Amino acid sequence: MKTHSLNKVQDELIGKVGTPERDVFEYELQIDIIGQAIKHARQQRHLTQEELGKLVGAQKSQISKL
């Protein structure tokens, strides 16, 4: 069985570093990670989306997109 490095697999499936496809993938991944971190922190503090929105000056609809 042949093994492949993670970098090689990523290059083949997502695109090489610096290509538009890879840049979009990495940007969307970072946004998702940030959203999950915010959600986790909100839930740990037992806040609703609406309560968090009031604390940070955003509407619930903006929070729910995370």
Buried (B, 14 or more C-beta within 10 A) or exposed (E): EEEEEEEEEBBEEBBEEEEEEBEEBBEEEEEEEEEEEBBEEBEEEEBEBBBBBBEEEBEBEEBEEB
